[in-house]
Amino acid sequence: MKIVVAYSGGLDTSVLLLWLKETYGAEVIAFCADIGQEEELKGLDKKALRTGASQCFIDDLTEEFAQDFIFPMVRAGAIYEGQYFLGTSIARPLIAKRQVDIARMVGATAVAHGATGKGNDQVRFELTFSALAPDLKIIAPWRDEKFNSRFKGRADLIRYAESKGIKIPVSAAKPYSTDRNLLHISFESGILEDPWVEPPSDMFRLSVSPERAPDNAEYVELEFEQGNCVAVNGKRLSPANVMRALNKLGGKHGIGRVDLVENRFVGMKSRGVYETPGGAILHFAHRQMETLTMDREVMHLRDSLIPKYAELVYYGFWFAPERHFLQAAIDQSQETVTGTVRIKLYKGNIICAGRKSPVSLYNPEVATMEADAGAYDQGDATGFIRLNGLRLKTWSGVHLPQKKAQRVKRSAGR
């Protein structure tokens, strides 16, 4: 039996790699997707082989991640529950997709992941497997009775790893878990499970605190073509390099820190702390470009789809037909989202400092509060308001007398 396991080198996947080999007597192939972890990938292949993997694949998926996953989500304006930029959520379908590709390549009959039975990631991985490879067996150790009887929690995992000589990037002193990619880094569990506890200042890795950010603001220009950022400060960049440039700029100015309690798909609330410096800038600038170039009714209709689209990403339905359906409609709305946005970064704040577009719908001759040379006849508003007020007058004529009579009756009864 061959099993391809999604491997990060962290605590959970390091333990389960060896556990899978011991429990199933199987050949275990480790797969790690390079989606922007940077230094976290150093020596990962050697570590996987030392831990028991027969092979280790580390595939650079950074451009695919940015172009085919992050950018479509930004075009949709998707933010879950108004705060979470979906950094972990959007990465899982890509990892699972490539995991399926490798399983086919090596002739594996099963795929495995280290997501817990309490979290969202198990759903995201397995819904992707179901959509792309329904024939593959799925192994989820955290839902396996043998695994659970041995490992009750992270403390047991740490002790097991230490007994087997497996080096792990976690300790009893810093027991929170992290997940990093090109879009963000997340922190959860351990001391962060108490939502009253402020995150330790030395925990953050992508950004300085706003208090320690530079005292001088920095101006940045982002160029968009059909909803995608294609250049930063006049330099054309690939999608992945756009993210890298914005992460650096945002991190320097304390942009994109989010501490929230979110509603997991499996039914519980959880506390997560996130750093999304580049993503926060990209979302903000993209919205500014839309305000100038999108038709009002198209924008309002697209905006009504954001909560549903964000849910689909968060829940793991990236490869579901309804997400494809929404994406097609959203992408059509982006055909005119082209131009340049100038923003100002200052101590955790993103401030719009200008926007322009060759297809701008903003007409200063119409919008001006000065004489408009006949571009807009203010008298036309009289009929517009009268017609929109007609149904309100009709409703009031019927219901206000009834409400008045009810108030008089109540007063008489006192």
C-alpha positions in Angstrom: 0.0 0.0 0.0 1.2 3.5 -0.9 0.0 6.6 0.9 0.7 10.2 -0.1 0.6 12.4 3.0 0.3 16.2 3.0 3.5 17.0 4.9 4.6 20.4 6.4 7.3 19.3 8.8 5.3 20.6 11.7 4.3 18.7 14.8 1.2 16.9 13.5 2.4 15.8 10.1 5.8 14.8 11.5 4.2 12.4 14.0 1.5 11.0 11.7 4.0 10.3 8.9 5.9 7.8 11.2 2.6 6.6 12.7 1.2 5.8 9.3 4.2 3.8 8.4 4.1 1.9 11.7 0.4 1.3 11.8 -0.4 0.5 8.1 3.0 -1.1 7.2 2.7 1.1 4.2 5.1 3.0 2.0 4.6 6.6 2.8 5.4 9.4 0.3 5.6 12.9 1.7 4.4 15.9 -0.3 4.9 19.5 0.6 3.5 22.3 -1.4 5.8 25.4 -1.6 3.2 28.1 -1.5 5.4 30.8 0.1 6.6 29.3 3.4 10.1 30.4 2.6 12.5 29.4 5.4 10.1 26.8 6.7 11.0 24.6 3.7 14.7 24.4 4.6 15.8 20.8 5.0 12.3 19.6 4.8 13.0 16.8 2.4 15.8 15.4 4.6 13.6 15.6 7.6 10.8 13.7 5.9 13.2 10.9 4.8 14.7 10.7 8.3 11.1 10.4 9.7 10.3 7.4 7.5 9.1 8.7 4.1 10.3 6.7 1.1 10.2 9.9 -1.1 9.5 13.5 -0.5 8.1 15.9 -3.2 8.4 19.6 -2.6 6.7 21.4 -5.5 6.9 25.1 -6.1 3.3 26.2 -6.5 3.7 29.9 -5.6 2.7 31.3 -9.0 -0.2 28.9 -9.4 -1.3 29.8 -5.8 -1.3 33.5 -6.5 -2.7 33.5 -10.0 -5.3 30.8 -9.8 -6.4 30.9 -6.1 -5.5 34.2 -4.4 -6.3 36.6 -7.3 -9.7 35.0 -8.2 -10.7 35.3 -4.5 -9.6 39.0 -4.4 -11.6 39.7 -7.6 -14.5 38.4 -5.6 -13.7 40.7 -2.7 -14.1 37.6 -0.4 -13.4 38.2 3.3 -15.0 35.7 5.7 -17.2 37.2 8.4 -15.9 40.6 7.6 -12.4 40.1 9.0 -10.6 36.9 7.8 -8.7 37.1 4.6 -9.0 33.3 4.1 -5.3 32.7 3.9 -5.4 29.1 5.1 -8.7 28.3 3.5 -7.6 29.2 0.0 -4.4 27.2 0.2 -5.9 23.8 1.1 -7.6 23.1 -2.2 -4.4 23.7 -4.1 -2.4 21.4 -1.8 -5.0 18.7 -2.0 -5.2 19.1 -5.8 -1.4 18.6 -6.2 -1.5 15.7 -3.7 -3.9 13.9 -5.9 -1.6 14.5 -8.9 1.3 12.9 -7.0 -0.8 10.0 -5.9 -1.6 9.3 -9.5 2.0 9.6 -10.5 3.4 7.2 -7.9 0.5 4.8 -8.0 -0.7 5.4 -4.5 -4.2 4.2 -3.5 -4.6 6.5 -0.5 -4.0 10.1 0.6 -3.7 11.3 4.2 -3.7 14.6 6.0 -3.0 15.8 9.5 -6.0 18.0 10.1 -7.8 17.5 13.4 -11.4 16.3 13.7 -12.3 19.6 15.2 -11.1 21.9 12.5 -12.0 23.2 9.0 -9.0 21.8 7.2 -10.2 18.2 7.3 -13.3 19.3 5.3 -11.3 21.3 2.8 -8.9 18.5 2.1 -11.5 15.8 1.8 -14.0 17.8 -0.3 -11.2 18.4 -2.8 -10.4 14.7 -2.8 -14.0 13.9 -3.4 -14.3 16.4 -6.3 -11.0 15.4 -8.0 -10.3 11.7 -7.0 -13.3 10.0 -5.5 -11.6 6.6 -5.9 -8.7 7.3 -3.5 -8.9 6.1 0.1 -8.8 9.0 2.6 -6.9 8.5 5.8 -7.5 11.1 8.6 -5.5 9.9 11.6 -7.1 12.4 14.0 -10.4 10.6 13.4 -8.9 7.1 13.8 -9.5 5.4 17.1 -6.0 3.9 17.1 -4.4 7.3 16.7 -6.8 9.0 19.3 -6.2 6.3 21.9 -2.5 7.1 21.7 -2.5 10.8 21.2 -5.0 12.8 23.2 -3.6 16.2 22.3 -0.6 18.2 21.3 1.2 17.5 24.6 1.2 13.7 23.7 2.4 14.6 20.2 5.3 16.6 21.6 6.4 13.8 23.9 6.2 11.2 21.1 8.2 13.4 18.7 10.9 13.9 21.4 11.0 10.2 22.1 11.6 9.5 18.4 14.1 12.2 17.9 11.8 14.2 15.6 12.7 17.9 15.6 9.6 20.1 15.7 9.1 23.8 15.6 7.0 23.9 18.7 7.6 23.6 22.4 5.8 23.8 25.7 6.9 27.4 26.0 5.3 28.3 22.7 2.6 25.8 22.1 0.6 27.7 19.5 0.6 26.4 16.0 1.4 28.4 12.9 0.6 28.1 9.2 2.3 30.3 6.6 2.0 30.9 2.9 2.2 33.7 0.4 -1.0 35.3 1.6 -0.7 35.1 5.4 0.5 33.4 8.5 -1.9 32.1 11.1 -1.5 31.5 14.8 -3.9 29.4 16.9 -4.2 27.0 19.9 -2.2 27.0 23.1 -2.2 30.3 24.9 -4.4 31.8 22.1 -7.3 29.6 23.1 -8.2 32.2 25.7 -9.8 35.0 23.7 -9.1 37.4 26.6 -5.3 36.9 26.3 -3.5 39.4 24.1 -1.1 37.7 21.6 2.5 37.9 22.7 4.4 40.7 20.9 7.2 38.3 19.9 4.8 35.9 18.1 4.4 38.0 14.9 6.7 37.3 12.0 5.6 39.2 8.9 4.9 42.6 10.4 6.1 45.1 13.0 3.5 46.4 15.4 1.8 49.7 14.4 3.5 51.3 17.4 6.9 50.4 16.0 6.2 51.2 12.4 8.0 54.1 10.7 6.9 57.6 11.7 6.7 58.7 8.0 3.9 57.5 5.7 4.8 55.7 2.4 3.0 56.1 -0.8 2.4 53.0 -3.1 0.8 52.8 -6.5 -0.9 49.6 -7.6 -1.9 49.1 -11.3 -4.9 46.8 -12.1 -6.0 45.1 -15.3 -9.4 43.4 -15.3 -9.4 43.1 -11.5 -5.8 41.8 -11.1 -2.9 43.8 -9.8 -0.2 43.7 -12.4 2.3 46.3 -11.2 3.5 47.9 -8.0 5.1 51.3 -8.1 5.4 51.2 -11.9 7.1 47.8 -12.0 5.2 45.0 -13.6 5.3 41.8 -11.5 4.0 38.3 -11.7 1.1 37.5 -9.3 3.4 35.8 -6.7 5.8 38.7 -6.8 3.0 41.2 -6.4 2.2 39.3 -3.2 5.8 39.3 -2.1 6.2 43.1 -2.7 3.0 44.0 -0.9 3.9 41.7 2.0 7.1 43.5 2.5 5.6 46.9 2.2 2.7 46.0 4.5 4.8 44.3 7.1 7.1 47.4 7.3 4.1 49.5 8.2 2.3 47.2 10.6 -0.5 46.4 8.1 -2.8 43.4 8.2 -2.9 42.1 11.7 -6.2 40.5 12.6 -7.3 38.9 15.9 -10.8 37.3 15.6 -13.1 34.7 16.9 -14.6 32.9 13.9 -17.3 30.4 13.3 -15.8 27.1 12.1 -17.7 25.0 9.6 -17.9 22.1 12.0 -20.0 24.2 14.4 -17.7 25.7 17.1 -16.2 29.1 17.5 -12.4 29.4 17.5 -9.9 32.2 18.0 -7.3 32.9 15.4 -4.7 35.5 15.0 -3.5 36.4 11.5 -0.9 38.5 9.6 -2.0 39.3 6.1 0.0 42.5 5.2 0.0 42.1 1.4 -3.5 40.7 1.2 -5.0 43.6 3.2 -3.4 46.1 0.9 -4.5 44.2 -2.2 -8.1 43.9 -1.0 -8.3 47.6 -0.1 -6.7 48.9 -3.4 -8.9 46.5 -5.5 -12.0 47.9 -3.9 -10.9 51.5 -4.6 -10.4 50.6 -8.2 -13.9 49.1 -8.4 -15.5 52.2 -6.9 -14.3 54.1 -9.9 -14.9 51.6 -12.7 -17.8 49.3 -11.8 -21.4 50.0 -12.6 -23.5 50.6 -9.5 -26.0 47.7 -10.0 -23.2 45.3 -11.0 -21.3 46.3 -7.9 -24.2 45.9 -5.6 -25.1 42.5 -7.1 -21.5 41.3 -6.9 -21.3 42.5 -3.3 -24.4 40.5 -2.4 -22.5 37.4 -3.5 -19.4 38.0 -1.3 -20.7 36.3 1.9 -21.7 33.2 0.0 -18.4 33.1 -2.0 -16.4 33.6 1.2 -18.3 30.7 2.8 -17.6 28.4 -0.1 -13.8 29.1 0.2 -13.9 28.8 4.0 -15.9 25.6 4.0 -13.8 24.0 1.3 -16.0 24.0 -1.7 -13.4 25.6 -4.1 -13.9 22.8 -6.7 -17.7 22.8 -6.3 -19.9 23.8 -9.3 -21.5 26.6 -7.4 -18.1 28.3 -6.8 -17.3 28.0 -10.5 -20.7 29.5 -11.3 -20.1 32.4 -9.0 -16.5 32.9 -10.3 -17.8 33.2 -13.9 -20.2 35.9 -12.9 -17.7 37.7 -10.8 -15.0 37.6 -13.4 -17.3 39.2 -15.9 -17.8 42.1 -13.5 -14.1 42.6 -13.4 -13.6 43.2 -17.1 -13.5 47.0 -16.6 -11.7 47.1 -13.3 -8.5 48.6 -14.8 -6.5 51.6 -13.7 -4.2 52.8 -10.9 -4.7 53.3 -7.2 -2.4 55.3 -5.0 -2.4 54.4 -1.3 -0.7 55.7 1.8 0.6 53.3 4.4 1.0 54.6 8.0 1.2 52.8 11.3 -1.3 50.0 10.5 -3.5 52.1 8.3 -4.2 51.9 4.6 -5.4 55.3 3.3 -6.5 56.0 -0.3 -4.6 58.8 -1.8 -5.9 58.7 -5.3 -7.4 56.6 -8.1 -7.5 56.9 -11.9 -8.7 54.8 -14.8 -9.0 55.1 -18.6 -12.5 53.6 -18.2 -13.6 55.6 -15.2 -17.3 56.0 -14.7 -16.7 59.1 -12.5 -17.8 62.2 -14.5 -16.7 65.4 -12.7 -19.0 67.5 -15.0 -22.0 65.6 -13.6 -20.8 65.2 -10.0 -19.6 68.8 -9.5 -21.4 71.0 -6.9 -20.5 74.0 -9.1 -22.2 75.0 -12.4 -22.3 71.9 -14.6 -22.9 73.5 -18.0 -26.2 71.6 -18.4 -24.7 68.1 -17.8 -27.4 67.5 -15.1 -30.7 69.1 -14.7 -31.5 69.2 -11.0 -35.2 69.7 -11.8 -35.3 66.2 -13.1 -34.9 65.0 -9.5 -38.4 66.2 -8.6 -40.2 63.6 -10.7 -37.7 61.0 -9.7 -38.4 61.5 -6.1 -42.2 61.8 -6.6 -42.3 58.4 -8.4 -40.2 56.7 -5.8 -42.3 58.2 -3.0 -45.6 57.1 -4.6 -45.7 53.7 -3.0 -44.7 55.1 0.4 -47.6 57.6 0.3 -50.0 54.8 -0.7 -48.8 52.6 2.1 -49.1 55.4 4.7 -52.6 56.3 3.5 -53.8 52.8 4.3 -51.9 52.0 7.5 -51.3 55.2 9.4 -55.0 55.8 10.1 -55.2 52.3 11.5 -52.1 52.8 13.7 -53.6 56.1 14.9 -56.9 54.4 15.8 -55.0 51.7 17.7 -53.1 54.2 19.8 -56.3 56.1 20.6 -57.9 52.8 21.7 -54.9 51.9 23.9 -55.0 55.3 25.5 -58.7 55.1 26.3 -58.3 51.7 27.9 -55.7 53.0 30.5 
